[in-house]
């Protein structure tokens, strides 16, 4: 993705030179301008700024707040930003790259969770699973977040306080953001919490298979 039509055309031409038809079908890539990606998301996005060091007008175009917001929010899992010149000091691009170089670390819990969610988190922690509760993700809060797996895993421990419709909306939105969601609702496991936790631990453990020797 790039802010500029000429850069998008050049990137598309380069991709067609490198990849054959089978590669393109397997990868399902998309090349286009920021406007072409409006309302669209991909798991991995390579964002090519495509501005030289002396092109002040182009930098001003890239740093339009509305365009830049779309530019850096199309990736579900990973965003790679390519720059060929130092962005202007004090601008949006410079501030964004500075924050990426020094991330703030994991967010603090968004607030207390239900006693049931807290108990599930404590049981998982006792089983050696690295968890945190009330993990904020955009405008949503994940009851229990599992860390250290290389992917976003959340455990839903109850229905959204605003009701089933809000619960479904949150669930689908988190999945679009790249979350793998497991369920541990109190209504399903009240009398068998231990069994429920064992099932969660098994789901979170890496699959074991035969050991190959060379």
C-alpha positions in Angstrom: 0.0 0.0 0.0 1.2 3.5 -0.8 -0.2 7.0 -0.8 0.7 7.6 -4.5 -0.8 6.1 -7.7 2.6 6.1 -9.5 4.2 4.2 -6.7 1.3 1.7 -6.6 1.8 1.1 -10.4 5.5 0.6 -9.9 5.0 -1.8 -7.1 2.4 -3.8 -9.0 4.8 -4.0 -12.0 7.6 -5.2 -9.8 5.4 -7.9 -8.2 4.3 -9.2 -11.6 8.0 -9.5 -12.6 8.8 -11.6 -9.5 5.8 -13.8 -9.0 4.1 -16.2 -11.5 0.4 -16.9 -11.7 0.6 -19.8 -9.1 2.5 -17.6 -6.6 -0.1 -14.8 -7.0 -3.0 -17.2 -6.5 -1.4 -18.7 -3.4 -0.4 -15.4 -1.8 -3.5 -13.4 -2.9 -1.6 -10.1 -2.7 -3.2 -6.7 -3.2 -1.3 -3.6 -4.4 -2.9 -0.2 -4.3 -3.2 3.3 -2.9 -4.4 4.2 0.5 -7.8 5.1 -0.9 -8.1 1.7 -2.6 -7.6 0.1 0.9 -10.3 2.2 2.6 -12.5 -0.2 4.5 -10.2 -3.1 3.7 -7.8 -5.1 6.0 -5.0 -7.6 5.4 -3.1 -9.8 7.9 0.2 -8.3 6.8 0.6 -4.9 5.2 3.7 -3.4 3.6 3.3 0.3 3.6 5.6 2.1 1.1 5.8 5.8 1.8 7.6 6.5 -1.5 8.8 10.0 -0.8 12.3 11.4 -1.4 14.2 13.7 1.0 13.5 17.0 -0.9 9.8 16.4 -1.7 8.1 18.6 0.9 4.7 18.7 -0.8 4.5 14.9 -0.9 5.4 14.7 2.8 2.5 17.1 3.5 0.2 14.9 1.5 1.3 11.7 3.4 0.8 13.4 6.7 -2.8 14.4 6.1 -4.4 13.0 9.3 -7.2 11.2 7.6 -5.0 9.6 4.9 -2.3 8.6 7.5 -4.9 7.1 9.8 -6.0 4.7 7.0 -2.4 4.1 6.0 -1.4 2.7 9.4 -4.6 0.8 10.4 -5.1 -1.7 7.6 -3.0 -4.5 9.1 -4.6 -7.1 11.4 -1.3 -8.7 12.5 1.8 -6.9 11.2 2.6 -3.6 9.6 5.9 -3.0 7.8 6.6 0.6 7.0 9.2 1.4 4.2 10.7 4.9 4.0 13.4 6.0 1.7 14.1 9.4 3.4 14.0 10.8 6.9 10.5 12.2 7.5 10.1 15.8 8.6 10.7 16.5 12.3 7.6 17.0 14.3 5.4 15.3 11.7 3.0 12.3 12.0 5.4 9.9 10.2 8.3 10.8 12.4 6.2 10.5 15.6 4.8 7.2 14.5 8.2 5.7 13.7 9.7 6.9 16.9 6.9 5.2 18.9 7.4 2.0 16.9 11.1 2.1 17.8 10.3 2.5 21.5 6.9 0.8 22.1 5.2 1.6 25.4 5.0 -2.1 26.5 1.9 -4.1 27.4 -1.2 -2.0 28.4 -2.4 -2.0 31.9 -5.6 -3.9 32.8 -8.7 -1.9 31.8 -10.3 -2.6 35.1 -11.6 -5.3 37.4 -13.1 -8.5 35.9 -15.8 -10.8 37.3 -14.9 -13.2 40.1 -15.4 -16.1 37.6 -12.9 -14.6 35.1 -10.4 -13.9 37.9 -10.7 -17.6 39.1 -10.2 -18.9 35.5 -7.1 -16.6 35.2 -5.7 -17.8 38.6 -6.2 -21.5 37.6 -4.4 -21.0 34.3 -1.6 -19.2 36.0 -1.3 -22.1 38.5 -1.0 -24.4 35.4 1.9 -22.4 34.1 0.0 -20.3 31.6 1.1 -16.6 31.3 -2.2 -14.6 31.5 -3.4 -11.2 32.2 -7.0 -10.0 32.8 -9.1 -7.1 31.4 -6.8 -6.7 28.4 -7.8 -3.6 26.3 -7.9 -4.1 22.5 -9.2 -1.1 20.7 -12.6 -0.2 22.2 -13.1 -3.7 23.6 -11.8 -5.6 26.7 -10.7 -9.2 26.6 -11.6 -11.0 29.9 -8.4 -13.1 30.0 -5.5 -12.7 27.6 -2.9 -15.5 27.2 0.6 -14.2 26.5 3.7 -15.7 25.1 2.1 -17.8 22.3 3.2 -15.7 19.4 -0.4 -14.9 18.6 -3.3 -13.1 20.2 -5.4 -15.5 22.3 -8.3 -14.4 24.5 -10.7 -16.2 26.7 -14.3 -15.0 27.0 -15.6 -15.7 30.4 -19.0 -14.0 30.2 -21.5 -12.3 28.0 -20.9 -8.6 27.2 -22.7 -6.5 29.9 -24.7 -4.8 27.2 -26.3 -8.0 26.1 -26.0 -10.7 23.3 -25.9 -8.3 20.4 -23.0 -6.4 21.9 -21.3 -9.7 22.7 -21.5 -10.9 19.1 -20.3 -7.6 17.8 -17.3 -7.7 20.2 -16.5 -11.3 19.3 -16.5 -10.7 15.6 -14.6 -7.4 15.8 -11.9 -9.1 17.9 -11.6 -11.9 15.4 -11.2 -9.4 12.6 -8.4 -7.9 14.6 -6.6 -11.2 14.7 -7.7 -12.7 18.0 -8.1 -16.4 18.6 -11.0 -16.6 21.1 -11.8 -19.5 23.5 -14.9 -19.7 25.6 -15.0 -20.3 29.4 -18.5 -19.1 30.3 -19.6 -19.5 33.9 -23.0 -20.9 32.8 -21.2 -23.8 31.1 -18.6 -24.6 33.7 -20.0 -23.7 37.1 -19.9 -27.2 38.5 -16.8 -28.4 36.5 -14.3 -25.5 36.6 -11.4 -27.9 36.9 -12.4 -29.8 33.8 -13.0 -26.6 31.9 -9.5 -25.3 32.8 -7.9 -28.6 31.8 -9.5 -28.3 28.4 -8.3 -24.7 28.1 -4.7 -25.8 29.0 -4.8 -28.5 26.4 -6.1 -26.0 23.8 -3.3 -23.6 24.6 -0.5 -26.2 24.7 1.5 -26.8 21.4 0.6 -30.0 19.7 2.9 -32.9 20.3 3.9 -35.2 17.5 6.4 -37.8 16.6 10.1 -36.8 16.9 12.0 -37.1 13.7 15.6 -38.0 13.6 18.1 -37.5 10.8 
